[in-house]
Amino acid sequence: MITAQGERLFTAQDASGLLSPGVVTSGARRRVWHEEHDPAAAVRLALTSARRSWVEAVAIAPTGTALARTGLALAFSKHLSTVRGRRSGEAACVTSPLPPTLPKPRLLRIPHLVTAAGPDGVWGDTVVWEVMTAERLGSWLDRGHPINLQKVEACVPQLIALRRAVREGTLPDTPASRVLRELLRTRYLSIRLVLQHQALFDSLLSTKETHP
């Protein structure tokens, strides 16, 4: 389901049953599972698999993680490629339900904020991580100046709480929240919005702004 602002809401059916820890790739006609228990090796395998022409989505399944969460990550990987308009020859997006171990310094991990329904039908917020290069991040954000991903990653719990406050209409009436409400007239509270307006979200997540 897509909201008026363009956000994809994921249902329990999107998180279809998977197998075991490793890397799963999905295409129009088949799904392939590669068993790999080393976290860094799993990321390397996922990035290699994502370059295959038939692959539409790639997700890493960390050991000990509920397989439904990996199913959500796989569905989100395909969603990302769809909304970005994946071009011919371009690699599929690589996602993970947990922060992935990055095997190379040039790689980054992005904590996407995702709304999904559990088996009981109750909607909630979670995080799906994406692995990408710094070059791809700059192109995706349409901006060139540095982004403090470490700071954003540390604030993920507060960002989840902020999404809940926006949904429930409990966001305090402050200058920063009024700016956010104006942005949300045409967009939703995604990690892309956060990274494009990092100063605004620094203010929103400060004690003064989040507690009346």
Phi, psi and omega in degrees: 000136180248130179281173180298333180272000176095008180278136175273126175258126186262137179261171178298332180293335179293331182267069183290159184299134179243196190248281189209174180303143179151221180227130179244133176241145185225138176227188184296329187241352184204161175228131184237136180247130176246117181282125180204118185261345178278122187301315181292320178295325178297320179294316178299317179296319180297317181293323176294316180297325184295341181275352180289141189296327184277348185280128178255336183206147179221132176224145176263135180248094181295149177301134177085001180266139177304131185294334176297327178291324176291323176300321176295318179299320179294317177297323180289325176301314179295321178300317180300315180298324180292311185288334179274350180068060182307126182271161179301132180088350180275143182289149174291161178285142179250124183234167179206146177284345178235159178304118183284151173281123185267118184280348182226143181299332183283353180270148179233160174236133187245123180272093179288139178266118190234138175259125182218153177261138177278181179301334179275359179084001181277130181280142177207173181253142177215182181236134170240128184268144176239140174262128177208166177276162178298324179296317180292325178297314180299320178294320181294323182274348183058042179205155184249342185281159189300149178243136179269083182292327180297320179294318179296317180300320180293338183262009183305315178301321178292324178294322176297317178295324179294318176300320179294319179296321178296315182296321184271356179072029182252013179292128179301149180276094181231166177304318181293320181291330177292321175297317179298315180301323179294319177298324184281001174293329183236353181227172174243169186279088180253168177291333176296317177298318179299313183289331178281341181227054189296323179297320178298315182287333171301319179291316181298327183270359177287159181301319183298322185276332187262352180230113182293000000 
